[in-house]
Amino acid sequence: MSLKNAKKVETNRYELEIVIDGEKFRKALADVMRRESKKITVPGFRKGKAPISFIEKYYGAEAFFEETLNSLYGPALEEAANEAGVEIVDDKMDFDLVSINKEDGAHFKVTLTVVPEIEIGEYKGLKEERLKVKVLKAEVDAEINAMAERNARMVEVTDRAAENGDTTVIDFDGYVDEKAFDGGKGESYSLTLGSGQFIPGFEEQIVGHNAGDEFDVNVTFPAEYHAEDLKGKEAVFKVKLHEIKKRELPEIDDEFAKDVSEFDTLAELKADIKAKALERKKKAAEDETETRLLDQVVASIKGEIPEAMFENRVKQNLQDLDYRLQSQGMSLENYIKYTGATIEDISKTYRPQAEKQVKMRLALEKIVKLENIVADDKDVDKKYEEMAAMYSISAEQVKAAVPAEELKKDIAVEKALDLIKSSAVITDVDALSAAEEKTEKKPAAKKTTTKKAEGETAEKKPAAKKTTTKKAEGEATEKKPAAKKTATSTTAKKTTAKKTEEKADK
């Protein structure tokens, strides 16, 4: 194979003129004819037993030219692109066959889209800020309280009536116009009061009753209720309250710490929570600063980027989504059905992210060229080992799946990112608390005649964590006559991407 000529025909479009010499073509032709001989019949010979010379005489060598060129085309194009110093963007190409014969080989031209040459602004010595981080006592206490919530137990209540927040066990039997209706009956049903699980007015009428009480609950089905025959209808539910339960939180002390962690004291548990929270905040601050540095670099690039690069990146992001969904036991097709979205809708949401990912990669690859950054064999071996540990497989398996040359490109890009960060001028700044930001933005309050008592302090109370009460999986539909209609939504977890591309998601 030889690259006869390479010329730029328009922005990001190149024409490569390629010649495959006669000797290489004839060898490939013989291989194709040998392979095809097993499928064809020549008079006087059993199927697959005719010599190559007879096959060529009977069918003509030209019958196998197309298959021969197809077998040589991919490697020839890749070699020509490397020789021309261009990187092919996609497979949407214009092909022109100049000549093809057994003696001279194949001569053809291909016009294709290539990765653009871009210009880049400053990428060393960039200035950015990094937030100083700290962990407040209230944050540690909130995590301790959340752990207590997760370890709460249900205890029976016998000394008082039902209250909001209690979980009750009830029988109910519903009637409309003195007639029972489908799905209006339930036995030993577990209902948390105040959860809004049943239609308005139902749960409120259980409050104040004691275990063992039998009583009527009078409600009106909402006008928008999902069952047509019950919309806006008045109903009476005969209810028997069997049991009242409440959540009982464990006492937060050293024994609690022993039960929920590997620590012997509450102080040690709190110290560990604080240390881990601080580490997370530091990592988040570093990542945020890195993202802003990359944003500066991306904003500085100039050049016309082929639309195909953005489209390819969107397709790759869709494939990543499909893989993530499959890991959760769901297909992209089912996800679309559940969400009511279309491939076009999802593609549009991925478009801004894809554009940023493409520009970021182009910028970092440009820095690799400008700085002559290379990845040596030690870098590659180290990366193989890291990937093997990450996926719990052998390094040899990783090598078989990931070509070394591709890995070298990724490592070089990571080094370019490290160069941006290491050369940047980072200023650590204090982060205003939410209360301080509010105070700064809020206009001065008018003076009032009422003053707080001297020495009185206003302590900010941490917001309580929201909890969601879910019904036990598998509860029968007929046990939910009075339940509000709810919408089911499905979300997909985020998957792992390359380090430099992850920054585009932020």
C-alpha positions, 0 to 999 in steps of 0.5 A, a space after each residue: 500500500 502507498 499513499 499517492 497523494 493527500 490534499 485538503 479539499 475543504 475545511 476538515 475534509 481530505 482526499 486521500 489517493 491510495 494505491 495497493 500494489 499488484 503483488 499485495 492485491 494478488 496475494 489477497 485475491 488468492 486468499 479470497 478465492 481459496 476461501 470462497 472455493 469452499 462455497 462454490 461448485 465447478 463442473 467436474 469437481 466436488 463442491 469445494 474441491 476445485 483448484 484455484 486455477 480452475 475457479 479463476 478460469 471458470 468464474 474469472 478473477 474479476 468476480 472476486 475483486 470486490 471482496 478482495 478490495 474489501 479485505 484490504 480497504 480498512 488497513 490501507 485506509 488506516 495506514 494512509 491516514 497515519 502517513 498523511 497525519 490525519 485522524 478520521 472522524 467517521 465512516 461517511 466517506 466518498 469513494 472513487 475507484 480509479 482502477 483495479 486489475 490483477 496486474 497493477 492492483 487497486 487505485 482509489 480515492 477517498 474523501 473523508 472528514 478528519 479531526 480538525 486542527 485547532 488553535 488554543 489560548 493560554 493553558 499554563 499559569 491560569 488563575 483560579 480559586 479553590 474553596 476552603 472547606 470545613 465540616 460543621 458540628 451540625 453536619 456531623 450531628 445530622 449524619 449521626 441522627 440519620 444513622 439513628 433513623 436508619 437503626 430505629 425500631 417499631 414498638 407497639 403503643 398501648 398507652 395512648 391514641 393514634 397520632 400522626 406519624 404512627 403506623 397503624 394496622 387496620 381492617 377496612 371495608 368501603 361502601 358507596 351508596 351503601 354498596 361495597 365496591 371493588 378494591 374497597 376492602 383490606 385486612 391487617 393493612 399497614 398505614 402510616 398516618 400523615 403519609 398521604 397514602 390514602 385519599 384526603 380525610 381518611 388518615 386524619 379520621 384514624 388519629 385519636 382512636 385507640 387500638 381495638 376501636 371500630 369506627 366509620 371513616 367518611 370521605 369523598 373521592 377526589 374529582 380526579 380519582 383514577 377510577 371513573 366509577 368513584 370520582 367525586 363519590 361519597 364513601 363510608 369505610 368501616 374501620 377496625 384499628 388493630 394496632 398502633 406502632 411508633 418508631 423508636 430511635 436508639 439512644 445516641 451514646 457509646 453503645 450506639 456507636 458500637 452497634 452501628 460502627 467499628 468504633 467503641 465510643 461516640 466520640 471516635 465515630 463522630 471524629 471518623 464522620 468528620 474526617 471522611 466528610 472533610 475528605 469528600 469536601 476537599 475532593 469536591 473543591 479540587 474537582 470544581 477548581 479543575 473543572 473551572 480550569 478546563 472551562 478556561 482552556 475550552 473557552 480559548 480554543 478556535 477552530 471549526 469542529 465537524 458536526 460528526 464529532 458531536 454526533 459520535 459523542 452523543 451516540 457514545 453517551 447513549 451507549 454508555 447509558 444503555 450499558 448502565 441500564 443493563 447493569 441494573 437489569 433494564 434495557 434502553 428500550 424499556 427505559 424509553 417506554 417508562 419515561 415516555 421519552 424518545 431517542 431524539 429527546 435523550 440525544 438532545 439532553 446529551 448534546 451540550 455535554 457531548 460538545 464540551 467533551 469533544 472540545 475538552 479532548 481536542 484541547 488536551 490533545 493539542 496541549 499534548 502536541 505542543 508540549 511533546 507529551 508522551 506515555 512510555 511503556 512504564 506508564 502503560 504497564 502501570 495503567 494496565 495494573 490499575 485497570 486490572 485492580 479496578 475490574 478485578 481481572 488480570 493485567 493480561 485480560 486488560 491488555 487483550 481488551 485495550 490496545 496499548 496505542 489507545 491507552 498511550 493517547 489517554 495517558 498523554 491526555 491525562 498528563 496534559 491535564 496534570 500540566 494545566 493543574 500543576 502550573 495554575 495559580 490557585 488562591 484558597 478562599 473562604 466559603 460563605 455559609 448560606 446564612 452569611 450569604 443571605 445576610 450579605 444579600 438581604 437589605 438592612 432591616 428596619 429598626 423595631 422597638 422590641 429588642 432581644 434580651 441581653 445575652 440571648 442567642 439565636 441558635 440555628 436549628 439544623 433542618 430535619 432530614 426528609 424520609 420517604 415511607 415506602 409500601 412493602 413490595 408486592 402489596 396487592 392492588 385491591 388493598 389500596 382502594 383509597 390510595 392516591 394515584 401516583 406516577 412511577 419514575 425510573 432513573 438511571 445511575 451514572 456510570 464511570 467515564 474517562 477522567 478527562 471526560 468526567 469533567 464535562 458532566 459538571 
